[in-house]
Amino acid sequence: MFHQLDVADPSSAACLADFIKHKFGKLDILINNAGILGVTYQFDDDSDLDKQLEGKNANVTMEWWVQQTFFSGDELKEELNDVDKLSEERLDELAELFVDDFKNGELESRGWPAKGNGFVAYKASKVLLHAYTRVLARKHVPSLRVNCVHPGYVKTEMTRGTGDLTVEEGAAGPVTVALSPPGGATGVFFFRTEPASFV
Ligand SMILES: NC(=O)c1ccc[n+]([C@@H]2O[C@H](COP(=O)([O-])OP(=O)(O)OC[C@H]3O[C@@H](n4cnc5c(N)ncnc54)[C@H](OP(=O)(O)O)[C@@H]3O)[C@@H](O)[C@H]2O)c1
C-alpha cells in the first residue's frame, strides 16, 4: 500500500499519521529513511563531485566516517553527547545555530564539522539526528525503541552509484535493527548491523 509523504511538511506527516491510525490503528515499525545531501554543488561539469565520491569509495571505513563527520571542537561534541541534559528544543536551537554559523562563516570556530571536507549540512543533520535518537529513546522508554543506523557506503542515487555495498546489503542494517526482538537496543547508533560509538 502506498501513501505520499513529504517529511519536510508537517501537514503531510500528519496526513500520513491519520491514514495509518484509521487504516491500521497503530504503527509497529517506522524506518525514517528520507535524506538529502542538503547542499547543491555547482561545477562546470560533474567531474569534481564524481572524483570526491570515487575517492571516498576507496577509503570508507567507520574510522573515516568518524573523522569526517564529527566536530572540529569539543564543546559542541560534549553537549551533544550529554543526553541527560539534551532536549528537543535545544536540538532545534542547535539546528538554527548551524544555519546562522554557516551563513556567517563561523562553522569551524563554533566546532561544527570542518567545511573544507564538504557535505557540512549533511553531516550536521546526521549528528543532530543521532542526538535526537537518544533524546527520543530516553523519552519513550519502555514503550518505544528508537535507534539510528549508518547503512555503510551504498550504491544509490545519493552516492551516484559509487558505494561499495548493494542496496540490499545497505538495507540489512536498518532492517535487522527494526526487526530486533522485544527488549533489544534503544538509543543506540549502529554501523550496519553492529552497535558503534557515537564519537
Ligand atoms: N547511500 C549511502 O551511502 C548512505 C550512507 C549513509 C547514510 N545514508 C542515508 O540513508 C538514507 C537513504 O539514502 P539513499 O542513499 O537511499 O539516498 P537517495 O537514493 O537519494 O534516496 C533518498 C530518498 O529520500 C527521499 N526523500 C528526500 N526528501 C524527502 C522528503 N522531503 N520527504 C520524503 N522523502 C524524501 C527521496 O524520495 P524521492 O525520490 O521521492 O525524492 C528518496 O527516496 C538517507 O537518509 C541517507 O542520508 C546513505
The ligand as a Tripos MOL2 file, in Angstrom:
@<TRIPOS>MOLECULE
LIG
   48    52     1     0     0
SMALL
NO_CHARGES

@<TRIPOS>ATOM
      1 N1         23.9010    5.8160    0.3080 N.am      1 LIG1
      2 C1         24.7760    5.8750    1.3200 C.2       1 LIG1
      3 O1         25.9760    5.5000    1.1860 O.2       1 LIG1
      4 C2         24.3450    6.3560    2.6790 C.ar      1 LIG1
      5 C3         25.3000    6.3710    3.7030 C.ar      1 LIG1
      6 C4         24.9060    6.8110    4.9710 C.ar      1 LIG1
      7 C5         23.5990    7.2050    5.1940 C.ar      1 LIG1
      8 N2         22.7020    7.1980    4.1640 N.ar      1 LIG1
      9 C6         21.3430    7.6590    4.4490 C.3       1 LIG1
     10 O2         20.4110    6.6790    4.0040 O.3       1 LIG1
     11 C7         19.1660    7.3210    3.6550 C.3       1 LIG1
     12 C8         18.7680    6.8830    2.2450 C.3       1 LIG1
     13 O3         19.7410    7.4100    1.3400 O.3       1 LIG1
     14 P1         19.9310    6.8950   -0.1440 P.3       1 LIG1
     15 O4         21.3970    6.6690   -0.3020 O.co2     1 LIG1
     16 O5         18.9730    5.8070   -0.4510 O.co2     1 LIG1
     17 O6         19.6000    8.2460   -0.9070 O.3       1 LIG1
     18 P2         18.7140    8.5360   -2.1980 P.3       1 LIG1
     19 O7         18.9570    7.4930   -3.2250 O.co2     1 LIG1
     20 O8         18.9990    9.9550   -2.5550 O.co2     1 LIG1
     21 O9         17.2460    8.3870   -1.6320 O.3       1 LIG1
     22 C9         16.7450    9.3310   -0.7110 C.3       1 LIG1
     23 C10        15.2790    9.0990   -0.5280 C.3       1 LIG1
     24 O10        14.7820   10.1090    0.3640 O.3       1 LIG1
     25 C11        13.5540   10.5670   -0.1620 C.3       1 LIG1
     26 N3         13.2950   11.9450    0.2760 N.ar      1 LIG1
     27 C12        14.0870   13.0330    0.1430 C.ar      1 LIG1
     28 N4         13.4880   14.1240    0.6530 N.ar      1 LIG1
     29 C13        12.2700   13.7100    1.0960 C.ar      1 LIG1
     30 C14        11.1800   14.3670    1.7140 C.ar      1 LIG1
     31 N5         11.2020   15.6860    1.9800 N.pl3     1 LIG1
     32 N6         10.0960   13.6250    2.0560 N.ar      1 LIG1
     33 C15        10.0490   12.3070    1.8060 C.ar      1 LIG1
     34 N7         11.0480   11.6190    1.2140 N.ar      1 LIG1
     35 C16        12.1480   12.3210    0.8590 C.ar      1 LIG1
     36 C17        13.7190   10.5110   -1.6640 C.3       1 LIG1
     37 O11        12.4330   10.4440   -2.2360 O.3       1 LIG1
     38 P3         12.1890   10.9340   -3.7530 P.3       1 LIG1
     39 O12        12.9650   10.0170   -4.6090 O.co2     1 LIG1
     40 O13        10.7220   10.8370   -3.9000 O.co2     1 LIG1
     41 O14        12.7250   12.3300   -3.7990 O.co2     1 LIG1
     42 C18        14.4850    9.2000   -1.8410 C.3       1 LIG1
     43 O15        13.6170    8.1030   -1.9080 O.3       1 LIG1
     44 C19        19.4390    8.8360    3.7510 C.3       1 LIG1
     45 O16        18.9600    9.2970    5.0000 O.3       1 LIG1
     46 C20        20.9690    8.9130    3.6900 C.3       1 LIG1
     47 O17        21.4470   10.0850    4.3030 O.3       1 LIG1
     48 C21        23.0480    6.7790    2.9130 C.ar      1 LIG1
@<TRIPOS>BOND
     1     1     2 1
     2     2     3 2
     3     2     4 1
     4     4     5 ar
     5     4    48 ar
     6     5     6 ar
     7     6     7 ar
     8     7     8 ar
     9     8     9 1
    10     8    48 ar
    11     9    10 1
    12     9    46 1
    13    10    11 1
    14    11    12 1
    15    11    44 1
    16    12    13 1
    17    13    14 1
    18    14    15 2
    19    14    16 1
    20    14    17 1
    21    17    18 1
    22    18    19 2
    23    18    20 1
    24    18    21 1
    25    21    22 1
    26    22    23 1
    27    23    24 1
    28    23    42 1
    29    24    25 1
    30    25    26 1
    31    25    36 1
    32    26    27 ar
    33    26    35 ar
    34    27    28 ar
    35    28    29 ar
    36    29    30 ar
    37    29    35 ar
    38    30    31 1
    39    30    32 ar
    40    32    33 ar
    41    33    34 ar
    42    34    35 ar
    43    36    37 1
    44    36    42 1
    45    37    38 1
    46    38    39 2
    47    38    40 1
    48    38    41 1
    49    42    43 1
    50    44    45 1
    51    44    46 1
    52    46    47 1
@<TRIPOS>SUBSTRUCTURE
     1 LIG1         1 GROUP 0 **** ****
